[in-house]
Amino acid sequence: MIGPKTEAALQRADLWPPSSETRELIQLGLMRMGAGDDDVLEITRAFWRTETHGGQSVLILTRTQQCAVLEPVSVGVLRRRKSRPAVLQIKHTQVRDLIDSNDEGAVIFFVGAGENPDFLLAFDRTAERDRFYPCVFAAQRGDFTRWGLQLDPAHYVADFDRFYAELVASGIEDRRALSQWVEAQYEEHAIESALGFATAWRGAELDDRTPSRWNTSARVGRIAQPAPWDHHPQSHRLFVRLGEQLYDDGLLGPPYDERSFDTGEPLSSGDAGPARLLALMWLAAFAHELRDHRATEFIGAARPYLRSVPAQVFSGALRTAWADIASLPDPEEPRELEIWEDTEVAMICKPQDGAVRYDTSALGPVDRAHVERFLQSLSTIDEQAGCIAAALAAVNAYEELSPLAPVGWRKLLVYHASELAHHVWRRFGLDHETAMLAQWVVVTIGAQGWGPDGNSSPLGQHHSYAMHLAGETTVGLLVIDPETGRASVPTGDEARRAADRGAF
């Protein structure tokens, strides 16, 4: 019996109605996977092949794996017997990457993770390859929104109002419980959809019922940082409507230099004052775009304060939105200070003829061994494992140096740990490792009083760099207790433990 999701998948693949053999192959594949109709995302027909064997197959895509059921072939001397169908289950975790190519016809190459073999799917029709590729690519990434709730962007405002009313009517008074209710109530949906926006806005309303210790407003923050919902042009009407309510309630007014976080860093978009100004500016920009009758009022309210916050808080998107309204202050590009400009670091090393010369003469034998072990590790940073090992070697050397070691060495090691943390993120995209290293850098620089200092010194800059780097990861800078949900400052202990082991 073909279920509704299987039927829909077959229709998308232009395989409906299926032959009796195709039906049997699908049923066999589902049985081997222990799956049912609800698990089916897509089905296609393609030639599955590795370097040594392959065959024509029906392929079933689910949330956890793809299953290729190879069609029977004629065997025996007289070719009167059919082979048994072969079932190949490939979990998404067994694939490291995939590439669509036309070099050998319409194919998708799958690069195996670790010791898992590479394989390819060859399609009879380029159109079917082009249809299936984004599906399997999304499934590999764990993004299943294309198979969830689908909404028409043209009805964005009406859908928002409908979902928002349902969320209010649910009677749920906690943001986390609200998100869980939405997950249970609706199919998977894109966060930038009207449902995603309604959930985020209702959650912000619930958060604002409890006064923030930082004097910030979750609703103001939603307007101040409109992505990803602003990608839908229809959502701009909602931003005007919602922002206008905040404006009329006096929640978007000055002062705009009000701090929320005493970090020693310049004002940022996360501080209460700049957030209110950014929300007002986005309200003005969307109203201007829509020719709203209050656009001039909103622009006039924001214009006198454009220089009351650092120019860096104005994002590229906001600058574009204000391009035909008013010129925003240009940020001054800060000069990156070289670590050699620190007087204590200059005492133990200096750049010369394109290389760096280190003076280890003031180090004792044990301290010198730690430092030299780190310096040797720098030769392997072009590889992922080597880069992580070098970063941990810097952490370990710093933590193990004796009190007699010149301070310049400690500063240099923290600097290198910060640089390597950025390398781990920019080149290899390792989320957890990057966050742990960045947290250690922030904690260590702060503990020694080397930063924050308004970016006036090399390590002061790296304190800022590491804070932003941690913020780019999904882990972030703060440590969240999984049971209480409360945030606390990081300690750097996980990086220290990893440095002791030599690996995360």
C-alpha positions as CSV (number, residue, x, y, z in Angstrom):
1,M,0.0,0.0,0.0
2,I,1.5,3.3,-1.1
3,G,1.0,6.0,1.6
4,P,0.3,9.7,0.8
5,K,3.8,11.0,1.3
6,T,5.3,8.2,-0.8
7,E,2.8,9.0,-3.5
8,A,3.6,12.7,-3.4
9,A,7.3,11.9,-3.6
10,L,6.8,9.6,-6.6
11,Q,4.7,12.3,-8.4
12,R,7.5,14.8,-7.9
13,A,9.9,12.4,-9.4
14,D,7.5,11.7,-12.3
15,L,7.3,8.1,-11.3
16,W,3.6,8.0,-10.7
17,P,1.9,5.6,-11.1
18,P,4.7,3.2,-10.1
19,S,5.2,-0.2,-11.6
20,S,4.7,-3.3,-9.4
21,E,8.4,-3.8,-9.3
22,T,9.0,-0.2,-8.1
23,R,6.3,-0.7,-5.4
24,E,8.1,-3.8,-4.2
25,L,11.5,-2.1,-4.1
26,I,10.1,0.8,-2.1
27,Q,8.4,-1.5,0.4
28,L,11.6,-3.5,0.7
29,G,13.7,-0.3,1.3
30,L,11.3,1.0,4.0
31,M,11.2,-2.4,5.7
32,R,15.0,-2.6,5.8
33,M,15.2,0.9,7.3
34,G,12.4,0.3,9.8
35,A,10.7,3.3,8.2
36,G,7.2,4.1,7.1
37,D,5.4,6.5,4.8
38,D,5.8,9.4,7.3
39,D,9.6,9.1,7.0
40,V,9.7,9.5,3.2
41,L,11.1,12.8,2.0
42,E,11.9,12.1,-1.6
43,I,12.1,9.2,-4.0
44,T,14.1,9.1,-7.3
45,R,15.4,6.6,-9.8
46,A,19.1,6.7,-10.6
47,F,22.1,4.5,-11.3
48,W,24.0,4.0,-8.0
49,R,27.7,3.3,-8.4
50,T,31.0,3.0,-6.4
51,E,34.4,2.4,-7.9
52,T,33.7,-1.4,-7.9
53,H,30.0,-2.1,-8.3
54,G,26.6,-0.5,-8.9
55,G,23.3,-0.9,-10.5
56,Q,20.0,0.8,-11.4
57,S,18.2,1.7,-8.2
58,V,15.2,3.2,-6.6
59,L,16.5,5.6,-3.9
60,I,14.5,6.7,-0.9
61,L,15.5,9.8,1.1
62,T,14.6,10.1,4.7
63,R,15.7,12.5,7.5
64,T,18.5,10.2,8.7
65,Q,19.7,8.3,5.6
66,Q,19.2,7.5,2.0
67,C,18.4,3.9,0.9
68,A,19.3,2.7,-2.5
69,V,17.4,-0.5,-3.5
70,L,19.2,-1.9,-6.5
71,E,16.8,-3.4,-9.1
72,P,17.1,-7.2,-9.8
73,V,19.2,-8.2,-12.8
74,S,19.1,-11.3,-15.0
75,V,21.6,-13.9,-13.8
76,G,22.7,-17.4,-14.8
77,V,23.9,-18.8,-18.1
78,L,20.5,-18.4,-19.8
79,R,19.7,-15.2,-18.0
80,R,16.4,-16.7,-16.9
81,R,16.7,-16.0,-13.2
82,K,16.5,-12.6,-11.4
83,S,18.9,-11.6,-8.7
84,R,17.6,-10.5,-5.3
85,P,17.4,-6.8,-4.9
86,A,20.3,-5.3,-3.0
87,V,19.6,-2.8,-0.3
88,L,22.2,-0.2,0.6
89,Q,21.6,2.1,3.5
90,I,23.8,5.2,3.7
91,K,23.4,7.4,6.8
92,H,23.8,11.1,6.3
93,T,26.7,11.1,8.7
94,Q,28.5,8.8,6.4
95,V,28.7,11.5,3.7
96,R,31.1,14.4,4.1
97,D,30.2,16.4,1.0
98,L,28.2,16.1,-2.3
99,I,28.7,17.8,-5.7
100,D,26.5,18.0,-8.7
101,S,28.4,17.6,-12.0
102,N,27.8,17.3,-15.7
103,D,31.3,15.9,-16.5
104,E,30.0,12.3,-16.6
105,G,26.4,13.1,-17.4
106,A,23.8,14.3,-14.9
107,V,25.4,13.0,-11.7
108,I,25.7,13.7,-8.0
109,F,29.0,12.8,-6.4
110,F,28.9,11.8,-2.7
111,V,32.2,12.1,-0.8
112,G,32.4,9.6,2.0
113,A,33.2,10.7,5.5
114,G,36.2,9.0,7.1
115,E,36.6,5.5,5.8
116,N,33.2,5.4,4.1
117,P,33.4,5.0,0.3
118,D,32.6,7.6,-2.2
119,F,29.7,6.9,-4.6
120,L,27.6,8.6,-7.2
121,L,24.1,8.8,-8.6
122,A,23.7,9.0,-12.3
123,F,20.4,10.2,-13.6
124,D,18.7,9.7,-17.0
125,R,17.4,13.3,-17.0
126,T,19.3,16.4,-16.0
127,A,16.0,17.9,-14.8
128,E,15.5,15.1,-12.2
129,R,19.1,15.5,-11.0
130,D,18.5,19.2,-10.6
131,R,15.3,18.5,-8.7
132,F,16.8,15.9,-6.4
133,Y,20.2,17.6,-5.6
134,P,18.8,20.5,-3.4
135,C,16.7,17.9,-1.6
136,V,19.5,15.6,-0.6
137,F,21.7,18.6,0.0
138,A,19.2,20.0,2.5
139,A,18.7,16.6,4.2
140,Q,22.4,16.2,4.6
141,R,22.5,19.6,6.4
142,G,19.5,18.6,8.6
143,D,17.3,21.3,7.0
144,F,13.9,19.7,6.4
145,T,11.8,22.9,6.1
146,R,11.1,22.2,2.4
147,W,9.0,19.2,3.5
148,G,7.3,21.1,6.3
149,L,4.7,23.8,6.4
150,Q,4.7,25.8,3.2
151,L,3.2,29.3,3.2
152,D,2.6,31.7,0.3
153,P,4.8,34.8,0.8
154,A,2.1,36.9,-0.8
155,H,-0.1,36.2,2.2
156,Y,2.7,37.0,4.8
157,V,0.8,39.6,6.8
158,A,-2.5,37.6,6.9
159,D,-0.6,34.5,7.9
160,F,1.3,36.4,10.6
161,D,-2.0,37.7,12.1
162,R,-3.6,34.2,12.0
163,F,-0.7,32.5,13.7
164,Y,-0.2,35.3,16.2
165,A,-3.8,35.0,17.2
166,E,-3.4,31.3,17.7
167,L,-0.3,31.8,19.8
168,V,-2.1,34.3,22.1
169,A,-5.1,32.0,22.3
170,S,-2.9,29.1,23.4
171,G,-2.6,30.8,26.8
172,I,1.1,29.9,27.0
173,E,3.0,32.4,29.1
174,D,6.6,31.2,28.7
175,R,8.7,31.7,25.5
176,R,10.4,28.4,25.7
177,A,7.1,26.5,26.3
178,L,5.7,28.5,23.4
179,S,8.4,27.4,21.0
180,Q,7.9,23.8,22.1
181,W,4.1,24.1,21.5
182,V,4.7,25.5,18.0
183,E,7.1,22.6,17.2
184,A,4.4,20.1,18.3
185,Q,1.5,21.9,16.7
186,Y,2.9,22.6,13.3
187,E,5.1,20.9,10.8
188,E,8.6,22.0,10.3
189,H,8.7,25.5,9.0
190,A,11.3,28.1,7.9
191,I,12.2,30.5,10.7
192,E,11.8,33.4,8.3
193,S,8.2,32.4,7.5
194,A,5.2,34.2,8.9
195,L,4.8,31.5,11.5
196,G,8.5,32.0,12.5
197,F,8.0,35.7,12.8
198,A,4.8,35.4,14.8
199,T,6.5,32.9,17.2
200,A,9.5,35.2,17.6
201,W,7.3,38.3,18.2
202,R,5.0,36.6,20.7
203,G,8.1,35.2,22.5
204,A,9.5,38.7,22.7
205,E,6.3,40.0,24.2
206,L,6.4,37.3,26.8
207,D,10.1,38.1,27.6
208,D,9.3,41.8,28.0
209,R,6.8,41.0,30.8
210,T,9.7,40.5,33.1
211,P,11.9,43.6,33.3
212,S,15.3,43.0,31.9
213,R,18.3,43.5,34.3
214,W,20.1,45.1,31.3
215,N,17.2,47.5,30.6
216,T,16.8,46.0,27.1
217,S,13.5,45.1,25.3
218,A,13.2,41.9,23.3
219,R,10.6,43.6,21.1
220,V,12.9,46.5,20.4
221,G,15.6,44.0,19.6
222,R,13.4,42.3,17.1
223,I,12.8,45.5,15.2
224,A,16.4,46.6,15.6
225,Q,17.6,43.4,14.0
226,P,15.0,42.5,11.4
227,A,16.8,39.6,9.8
228,P,15.8,37.0,8.6
229,W,12.2,38.1,8.5
230,D,12.9,41.2,6.4
231,H,13.9,39.0,3.5
232,H,10.2,38.8,2.7
233,P,9.1,42.2,1.3
234,Q,5.6,41.7,2.7
235,S,7.0,41.5,6.2
236,H,8.0,45.2,6.0
237,R,4.4,46.2,6.6
238,L,4.5,44.2,9.8
239,F,7.7,45.9,10.9
240,V,6.0,49.3,10.4
241,R,2.9,48.2,12.3
242,L,4.8,46.6,15.2
243,G,7.5,49.3,15.3
244,E,4.9,52.1,15.3
245,Q,3.3,50.6,18.4
246,L,6.7,50.7,20.2
247,Y,7.3,54.2,19.0
248,D,3.9,55.5,20.2
249,D,4.5,53.7,23.6
250,G,7.7,55.7,24.0
251,L,10.0,52.7,23.7
252,L,12.1,54.0,20.9
253,G,13.2,57.3,22.3
254,P,16.5,58.7,23.5
255,P,19.0,58.5,25.2
256,Y,20.7,56.4,22.6
257,D,24.1,56.2,24.3
258,E,22.6,54.1,27.2
259,R,24.7,51.0,28.0
260,S,23.5,47.6,29.0
261,F,26.8,45.8,29.3
262,D,29.8,47.2,31.2
263,T,32.4,45.4,29.0
264,G,34.8,48.2,28.6
265,E,34.2,48.0,24.8
266,P,32.6,50.7,22.7
267,L,28.8,50.9,22.5
268,S,27.4,48.1,20.4
269,S,24.1,47.3,18.8
270,G,23.3,45.1,21.7
271,D,23.3,48.0,24.2
272,A,19.9,49.4,25.1
273,G,20.4,52.9,23.7
274,P,21.8,51.9,20.2
275,A,19.1,49.2,20.0
276,R,16.4,51.8,20.4
277,L,17.9,54.0,17.7
278,L,18.4,51.1,15.3
279,A,14.8,50.0,15.8
280,L,13.6,53.6,15.1
281,M,15.8,53.7,12.0
282,W,14.5,50.5,10.6
283,L,10.9,51.7,11.3
284,A,11.7,54.8,9.4
285,A,13.3,52.9,6.5
286,F,10.4,50.5,6.1
287,A,7.9,53.3,6.4
288,H,9.8,55.4,3.8
289,E,9.9,52.4,1.4
290,L,6.1,51.8,1.8
291,R,5.4,55.6,1.5
292,D,3.7,55.4,4.9
293,H,2.2,58.7,6.0
294,R,4.3,58.8,9.2
295,A,7.6,58.1,7.4
296,T,8.7,61.7,7.6
297,E,7.9,61.8,11.4
298,F,10.0,58.7,12.0
299,I,12.9,59.9,9.9
300,G,12.8,63.3,11.7
301,A,12.9,61.6,15.1
302,A,16.0,59.5,14.2
303,R,18.1,62.0,12.1
304,P,19.4,64.3,14.9
305,Y,20.9,61.3,16.7
306,L,22.8,59.5,13.9
307,R,26.1,60.6,15.5
308,S,25.2,59.7,19.0
309,V,26.4,56.1,18.6
310,P,29.5,54.6,17.0
311,A,29.2,54.3,13.3
312,Q,30.0,50.6,13.5
313,V,26.6,49.8,14.8
314,F,25.0,50.7,11.4
315,S,25.0,47.4,9.5
316,G,25.4,47.3,5.7
317,A,21.8,46.4,5.4
318,L,20.7,49.4,7.3
319,R,23.0,51.7,5.3
320,T,21.4,50.4,2.2
321,A,17.9,51.0,3.5
322,W,18.9,54.6,4.4
323,A,20.8,55.2,1.2
324,D,18.1,57.6,-0.2
325,I,17.1,59.0,3.2
326,A,20.3,60.4,4.7
327,S,24.0,59.7,4.8
328,L,25.1,57.7,7.8
329,P,28.4,58.4,9.5
330,D,31.3,56.3,8.0
331,P,33.0,54.0,10.5
332,E,36.7,54.7,10.9
333,E,38.7,51.7,10.0
334,P,40.7,50.9,13.2
335,R,44.3,50.0,12.6
336,E,45.1,46.5,13.7
337,L,47.9,46.7,16.2
338,E,50.7,44.2,15.8
339,I,51.6,42.2,18.8
340,W,55.2,43.4,18.5
341,E,54.0,46.9,19.3
342,D,53.5,45.7,22.9
343,T,56.7,46.7,24.7
344,E,56.9,43.5,26.8
345,V,56.4,41.3,23.7
346,A,59.0,43.4,21.8
347,M,61.6,42.3,24.5
348,I,61.3,38.6,23.6
349,C,60.7,38.7,19.8
350,K,60.7,40.9,16.8
351,P,60.0,40.6,13.1
352,Q,63.1,40.6,10.9
353,D,63.5,39.9,7.1
354,G,60.0,38.4,6.8
355,A,60.4,36.1,9.8
356,V,60.1,36.4,13.6
357,R,63.1,36.0,15.8
358,Y,62.4,34.7,19.3
359,D,64.7,35.2,22.3
360,T,64.3,32.3,24.7
361,S,67.4,33.1,26.7
362,A,65.5,34.4,29.7
363,L,63.4,31.2,30.0
364,G,64.3,28.4,32.3
365,P,64.7,24.9,30.8
366,V,61.1,23.8,31.6
367,D,59.6,27.0,30.4
368,R,61.7,26.9,27.2
369,A,60.5,23.4,26.5
370,H,56.9,24.5,26.7
371,V,57.5,27.5,24.4
372,E,59.6,25.5,21.9
373,R,56.9,22.8,21.7
374,F,54.4,25.5,20.8
375,L,56.7,27.1,18.2
376,Q,57.3,23.8,16.5
377,S,53.5,23.2,16.3
378,L,53.1,26.2,14.1
379,S,54.5,24.3,11.2
380,T,51.3,22.1,11.0
381,I,48.6,24.8,11.1
382,D,47.6,24.3,7.4
383,E,45.8,21.1,8.4
384,Q,42.8,21.0,10.6
385,A,44.2,18.7,13.3
386,G,47.5,20.6,13.3
387,C,45.8,24.0,13.7
388,I,43.8,22.8,16.7
389,A,46.9,21.2,18.2
390,A,48.9,24.4,17.8
391,A,46.1,26.5,19.4
392,L,46.0,24.0,22.3
393,A,49.8,24.1,22.6
394,A,49.6,27.8,23.0
395,V,47.0,27.5,25.8
396,N,49.0,24.7,27.4
397,A,52.3,26.7,27.3
398,Y,50.6,29.8,28.7
399,E,49.1,27.8,31.6
400,E,52.3,25.9,32.4
401,L,54.7,28.8,32.3
402,S,56.3,29.5,35.6
403,P,56.0,32.9,37.3
404,L,59.6,33.6,36.4
405,A,58.9,33.6,32.7
406,P,58.9,37.1,31.1
407,V,55.4,38.5,30.7
408,G,56.0,39.0,27.0
409,W,55.8,35.3,26.5
410,R,52.4,35.0,28.1
411,K,51.1,37.8,26.0
412,L,52.5,36.3,22.8
413,L,50.9,32.9,23.6
414,V,47.5,34.5,24.2
415,Y,47.9,36.4,20.9
416,H,48.7,33.2,19.0
417,A,45.8,31.3,20.7
418,S,43.5,34.1,19.5
419,E,44.9,34.1,16.0
420,L,44.6,30.3,15.7
421,A,41.1,30.3,17.1
422,H,40.2,32.6,14.1
423,H,42.0,30.2,11.8
424,V,40.1,27.3,13.2
425,W,36.8,29.1,12.4
426,R,37.5,30.9,9.2
427,R,39.3,28.0,7.5
428,F,37.8,24.9,9.1
429,G,34.4,26.1,10.4
430,L,34.7,24.2,13.7
431,D,32.0,25.5,15.9
432,H,32.7,24.1,19.4
433,E,36.5,24.2,19.2
434,T,36.4,27.8,18.1
435,A,34.0,28.9,20.9
436,M,36.1,27.2,23.6
437,L,39.3,28.8,22.4
438,A,37.7,32.2,22.0
439,Q,36.2,32.0,25.5
440,W,39.6,31.1,27.0
441,V,41.2,34.1,25.2
442,V,38.5,36.5,26.5
443,V,38.8,35.1,30.1
444,T,42.6,35.1,30.1
445,I,43.1,38.7,28.7
446,G,40.5,40.0,31.1
447,A,42.0,38.2,34.1
448,Q,45.4,39.7,33.4
449,G,44.0,43.2,32.9
450,W,45.3,43.3,29.3
451,G,41.8,44.2,28.0
452,P,39.3,45.4,27.4
453,D,40.8,48.8,26.9
454,G,38.8,50.3,24.0
455,N,41.0,48.5,21.5
456,S,44.0,50.7,22.4
457,S,46.5,47.8,22.6
458,P,47.1,44.6,20.6
459,L,45.6,42.3,23.3
460,G,42.8,44.8,23.9
461,Q,41.9,44.4,20.3
462,H,42.1,40.6,20.5
463,H,39.8,40.7,23.5
464,S,37.2,42.3,21.2
465,Y,38.1,40.0,18.3
466,A,37.6,36.9,20.5
467,M,34.3,38.2,21.9
468,H,33.0,38.7,18.4
469,L,34.4,35.3,17.3
470,A,32.6,33.5,20.1
471,G,29.5,35.3,19.2
472,E,29.7,34.0,15.6
473,T,29.5,30.4,16.8
474,T,26.3,28.7,17.9
475,V,27.9,28.2,21.3
476,G,28.4,31.9,21.9
477,L,30.3,33.7,24.7
478,L,28.0,33.0,27.6
479,V,27.7,29.6,29.2
480,I,24.0,28.4,29.4
481,D,23.0,26.0,32.1
482,P,20.9,23.3,30.2
483,E,18.7,22.8,33.2
484,T,17.9,26.3,34.4
485,G,18.6,28.2,31.1
486,R,20.6,30.7,33.1
487,A,23.6,32.4,31.6
488,S,27.0,32.7,33.2
489,V,30.4,34.0,32.2
490,P,32.8,31.5,30.7
491,T,35.8,30.2,32.7
492,G,38.0,28.8,29.9
493,D,38.2,25.5,31.8
494,E,37.2,23.3,28.8
495,A,40.1,24.8,26.7
496,R,42.5,24.2,29.6
497,R,41.4,20.5,29.9
498,A,41.7,20.0,26.2
499,A,45.2,21.6,26.2
500,D,46.2,19.1,28.9
501,R,45.0,16.2,26.7
502,G,46.2,17.8,23.5
503,A,42.8,17.5,21.9
504,F,39.1,18.5,22.4
